[in-house]
């Protein structure tokens, strides 16, 4: 059953909610905000807790305690999801859009995210390896 087509994000069970994450890792990239315009800029720098092979957090259950800046998306208003990448299932569904064909819920394969070139695993670097975030701003080619 395609639960994401029949339920609002707020109606989903924890299991359904978590299955929406495609493990691309983009939400774990550090972001910079322009103080004058409010524009958000993604960097290629990722939190030290992420496993770059799987793009999954190694301390997921306790991430918000270990990294105070880490957000639990379910605790925020869905209207605030505009900062998420355009490929993010939470943002897509919040905006009334469909999941992309490569999403694991449709492809039935976790590898489809990497195969589609959506995963950060090929370019991300850990925050402990860099000095200045501004040197690592990236532009999405979406």
N, C-alpha and C positions, 0 to 999 in steps of 0.2 A: 504494500500500500504506500502510495506517495504522500505521506503525512504532511510534508511541507506544502502541498497544494491545498490541503483541506483545513490546516490549522494556522492560526496566527502564531507568531514567535512567542507571545506571552502564554499561549495555551499548550506549548510543547512540554513533554516530560524532559527530565534531565538527560535521559538516554537519547531522545530525539534531538534535543538541542546540541548535545556534544557531537552527534553524528553529522551535523551540518558543517562542522569544521573540516575543511579539506586538507589541513596540515600543510598549507603552502608556506606558512611562517611569516607572511607579510605583516601581520599585526604585531609581531614581536620586533620588527625593525624599529630603531629609534627614529623619532620624528622631531622636526624643528618647526616652530611656529613663528612666522613673521609678526613681530609685535605691532607693526603699523597696519598691516592688511588682514591679519588673521589667517593668511594662507598657511597650509600645512605642507611641509616638504619631507619626504621620506629619505632616509639615508640607507646605505648598504650595511649599516652596523646593527648588529642584533644583540640582544640580551645574552649574558654569559650562561644563562640557564638552558638555552636551547641546544638541542642535539642537531647539528647541521646535516647529518645524514638522514634523519627522519623528519626534521623540522617540527619536532614535538618538544615541549618543555620537560626537562628532566625532573622538575619539582612542581609539577602542575598543581597539585592539591594545596600546596603552601606558597605558591608563587606570589600572591598579593601580600603575604606577610614578609617574605624575603626581599621583594622588590616593591616598595610602596607605590611606585609609578605604574605598576602593572595593573591593568583594569580587568575586572570581571564583567564582561559585556552584558551578562544577564542582569546585572545590578544597575544598568543605565537605561535611560529613555531611548527607545529605538529611533526616535527622530534625530538623535545625536550620532548616528552611525555614518554620517556623511564623510567622516575622516578615514573610514576604512577603505581599503582598495576596492576599486570598482568590480573586482572579481569575487569579492567576499560574499559567501552565501547569506550571511546575516544581513549585510547591506542590500544585496539583491532582493531578498524576500521582503525586507522592510520597505523597499521601494516598489514592491509589486512586480518584480521581474522574475524570470525563470532561472533555474540553475543551468550553468553551461554544460554541454555534453560531456566534458572531461571530468565533471564532479564525480567523486567516488560513489555517491548514492545512485548515479545514473550509469556510470561505466562499470560499476561493480569491481573496480580495481584501484587500489591505493596508488599504483604506479602511474595512473593516468594524469595526475597532477604534475609530476615531473616530466612525463612524456609530452604534455602540452606546453611545457616551458613556463609554468606558473609558479613553481617552487623557488624559494630563495637559495636553495642549497648550492647552486653553482656560483653564486657571487657574494653571498653574505660573509661578513667577518665579525668575530666576537668583539665586544666593546673593550675587552682587556688588551686587544691588539692594536688599538688606534689611539691617537692623541686628540684630534680635533674633529668633531662630528661634521662641521661645515665642509670639510674636505671630502666628504663622502655622500653628498646629496645626489640623489638619483632622480631620473624622470621616468615615469611609467610609459611604456609604449602599448597602451591599451586600445 
